[in-house]
Amino acid sequence: MVVNPFIAIEQVCKTFPSDAGPVPVIDNVSLTIGEGEFVVFLGPSGCGKTTLMRMVGGLDHPTRGLIRLGGEPVLGPSRAKGMVFQSYSSFPWLTVLKNIRFGLKYRDDVSETEKDRIARHYLDLVGLTPYADFYVSKVSGGMRQRVAIARTLAANPQVLLMDEPFGALDAQTRERLQVQLLDIRHAERKTVIFVTHDVDEAIFLADRIVVFSARPARLIRDIAVASRVPGERTLDNRESRPFLELRREILAIIREEAQRNEASLMAAG
């Protein structure tokens, strides 16, 4: 429990309507996140972790409970919440630089000259300066995802919400962008919620891993990764004993939960 939470998720439940009646997706989740934390939501596919993240972003609303950002209820989307999705959200008719600058379109707190400077700053931060004038439709998937991250950061959100942003990439590109995301995070110190079902990715990136059950999502573990895997995160320390021990522990939690869920479904059937 964070003493002065930047994000507070308070007894949140979510159900969706269906022909057979309401379908529970989130089951009474309470969670706090401190400013500047990198928190990974980890759980099986379809468990509800993306739905919870979308509610933090204001794209969906709890059936019961409340979500606060900076002490204020989250009532809808706003510039305070920046989102990066798995699909490449870019504008193919614009160049890489103009895609990033589009993230500044609704910022009225800076001049046009300053917008140009900020766009080039984030272009450089994600390592795409040589590709500034390429149309985004002509660069690789990994580059397009870097464009999406840079465009989101340029809007200066208070929290960065990332929904499996590297899930569609090949293993080598995914690994490279994970490293770059850590570099960006250290440079920007943004609060991040990152959704994944990849255990290695979660351990590599997170300050904390919040493990959810199968649907409806319940919080089953909240793990402080830094206390378990000390030191700088590098590709080499993925083979370290603390990393592998935590990996085994989390996989055992997920396996046990899957078995419990399967037994429950069999009993219900």
MILOSE-367175 format. One line per 10 residues: for each residue x, y, z of C-alpha. Coordinates in steps of 0.5 Angstrom, whole numbers, plus 500, padded with zeros to 3 digits. Example, Ala and Ser with C-alpha at 12.3 -4.5 7.8 and 13.67 -1.06 7.14 Angstrom:
525,491,516 | 527,498,514;
This chain:
500,500,500 | 503,507,498 | 502,512,503 | 501,518,499 | 498,515,493 | 498,518,486 | 493,513,483 | 488,510,488 | 484,504,485 | 478,503,491;
474,497,491 | 473,497,483 | 468,492,480 | 467,491,473 | 461,487,469 | 459,487,462 | 452,486,460 | 451,479,456 | 445,476,453 | 446,471,459;
446,476,464 | 452,481,467 | 459,478,466 | 464,480,472 | 471,482,469 | 474,486,475 | 472,483,482 | 473,488,488 | 480,490,486 | 484,496,491;
491,498,489 | 495,504,490 | 501,507,486 | 506,512,488 | 508,518,483 | 514,515,479 | 513,508,480 | 513,503,474 | 508,498,476 | 506,492,471;
499,488,471 | 501,481,470 | 496,476,469 | 493,471,464 | 490,473,457 | 483,476,458 | 483,476,466 | 481,483,466 | 488,487,467 | 487,491,460;
480,493,462 | 483,496,469 | 488,500,466 | 483,503,461 | 479,505,467 | 485,508,470 | 485,512,463 | 478,514,463 | 476,510,457 | 472,505,461;
468,506,468 | 467,502,474 | 461,498,475 | 462,500,483 | 468,503,486 | 472,509,484 | 479,511,481 | 483,517,483 | 489,520,480 | 492,526,484;
487,525,489 | 481,527,483 | 476,522,481 | 478,519,474 | 471,521,470 | 474,520,463 | 480,521,458 | 484,527,459 | 491,529,457 | 494,527,464;
493,520,461 | 497,518,456 | 496,511,452 | 500,506,448 | 497,500,445 | 499,494,442 | 497,496,435 | 501,501,432 | 497,508,433 | 500,512,428;
498,517,422 | 501,514,415 | 501,520,411 | 505,524,416 | 513,523,417 | 516,521,424 | 517,528,426 | 510,530,425 | 507,524,428 | 511,526,434;
509,533,434 | 502,531,433 | 502,529,440 | 503,537,442 | 497,539,438 | 492,540,444 | 498,543,448 | 496,551,449 | 502,552,455 | 507,552,450;
509,556,443 | 509,553,436 | 517,554,437 | 517,550,443 | 513,545,440 | 518,544,435 | 524,543,440 | 520,538,444 | 518,534,438 | 525,534,436;
527,532,444 | 523,526,444 | 525,524,437 | 532,524,439 | 530,520,446 | 527,514,442 | 533,514,437 | 529,516,431 | 533,523,429 | 536,520,422;
529,518,420 | 525,524,422 | 523,526,415 | 521,518,413 | 514,517,412 | 512,513,418 | 508,508,414 | 516,506,411 | 519,505,417 | 519,498,421;
514,496,427 | 519,497,432 | 520,504,430 | 513,506,429 | 512,503,436 | 517,508,438 | 514,514,435 | 508,512,439 | 511,512,445 | 515,519,443;
508,522,441 | 505,520,448 | 511,523,452 | 511,529,448 | 504,531,450 | 507,531,457 | 502,526,461 | 502,525,468 | 501,517,467 | 503,513,462;
499,507,460 | 502,501,456 | 497,496,454 | 502,490,451 | 506,495,447 | 511,490,445 | 506,484,444 | 506,484,436 | 514,485,435 | 519,480,434;
523,477,440 | 529,481,438 | 526,488,437 | 522,487,443 | 528,486,447 | 531,492,444 | 525,496,446 | 524,494,453 | 531,496,454 | 530,503,451;
523,504,455 | 528,503,461 | 532,508,459 | 526,513,457 | 523,512,464 | 530,514,468 | 530,520,464 | 523,522,464 | 521,519,471 | 514,518,469;
509,514,473 | 507,508,468 | 502,502,468 | 504,497,463 | 500,491,462 | 503,484,460 | 502,477,460 | 510,476,459 | 513,474,466 | 520,476,464;
518,482,461 | 514,484,467 | 521,482,472 | 525,486,467 | 521,493,467 | 517,493,473 | 518,496,480 | 512,492,482 | 508,487,479 | 501,486,481;
499,479,479 | 492,478,477 | 487,472,478 | 484,469,472 | 477,473,470 | 474,476,474 | 481,479,476 | 482,479,483 | 489,482,486 | 493,475,488;
500,478,489 | 503,485,489 | 511,484,489 | 516,489,490 | 521,487,484 | 527,492,486 | 528,488,493 | 528,481,490 | 532,483,484 | 537,488,486;
542,493,482 | 541,495,475 | 536,492,470 | 540,489,464 | 540,484,459 | 545,480,462 | 542,480,469 | 536,476,466 | 540,470,467 | 542,472,475;
539,467,480 | 535,473,483 | 531,474,477 | 530,466,475 | 528,465,482 | 523,470,482 | 521,468,475 | 520,461,478 | 516,464,484 | 511,468,479;
510,462,474 | 508,458,480 | 503,463,482 | 500,463,475 | 500,456,475 | 497,455,481 | 491,460,480 | 490,456,473 | 489,450,476 | 484,453,481;
480,456,476 | 480,450,472 | 478,446,478 | 472,451,479 | 470,451,472 | 469,443,472 | 465,444,479 | 461,449,476 | 460,445,469;
